[in-house]
Amino acid sequence: MVSTARILYRGIMSEDRFERHRQPWTTDEIQKLHTLAKKGMALKAIAKALKRSEESTKDRAKADGLSIAKLR
């Protein structure tokens, strides 16, 4: 049996987690992506700076013909 508190907790978590789900890229975000990629920043750092997932950042960079450093 699932408690009411757990259901409420899951509802709150899912709202926070997917707040930016599938949001279109703004021109400011695209410019920042280009700037950071040209500086040689790693994918993880760029994604964090843009508040986007690594997957989304990688896909957008590929679509724009950018190469992102694979630093670990």
C-alpha positions in Angstrom: 0.0 0.0 0.0 1.4 3.4 -0.9 1.0 6.3 1.5 -0.5 9.6 0.6 2.8 11.4 1.5 4.7 9.2 -1.0 2.1 10.0 -3.7 2.4 13.8 -3.0 6.2 13.5 -2.9 6.3 11.8 -6.3 3.9 14.5 -7.7 6.2 17.3 -6.5 9.3 15.5 -7.8 7.9 14.9 -11.2 6.9 18.5 -11.6 10.3 19.8 -10.7 12.2 17.3 -12.7 10.4 17.9 -16.0 9.9 21.6 -15.7 11.9 22.3 -18.9 11.0 19.1 -20.7 11.2 19.6 -24.5 11.5 23.4 -24.3 12.5 25.0 -27.6 16.0 26.5 -27.8 16.2 30.3 -27.5 18.6 32.4 -29.5 20.5 33.3 -26.3 21.0 29.6 -25.5 22.2 28.9 -29.0 24.7 31.7 -28.9 26.0 30.6 -25.5 26.3 27.0 -26.8 28.4 28.2 -29.8 30.6 30.4 -27.5 31.2 27.7 -25.0 31.9 25.0 -27.6 34.4 27.3 -29.4 36.2 27.8 -26.1 36.7 24.0 -25.9 34.5 23.4 -22.8 33.4 19.8 -22.1 29.8 18.6 -22.8 28.9 18.2 -19.2 30.0 21.8 -18.3 28.2 23.3 -21.3 25.0 21.4 -20.4 25.2 22.5 -16.8 25.7 26.2 -17.9 22.7 26.0 -20.2 20.6 24.1 -17.7 20.0 21.5 -20.4 20.6 17.8 -20.5 23.8 16.5 -22.0 21.8 14.6 -24.6 19.9 17.8 -25.6 23.1 19.8 -25.7 24.9 17.2 -27.8 21.9 16.9 -30.2 21.7 20.7 -30.7 25.5 21.0 -31.2 25.4 18.3 -33.8 22.5 20.0 -35.6 24.5 23.2 -35.7 27.7 21.5 -36.9 29.6 22.1 -33.7 32.2 19.8 -32.2 32.3 19.6 -28.4 35.4 18.5 -26.5 35.2 15.0 -25.0 37.1 15.9 -21.8 36.6 13.6 -18.7 
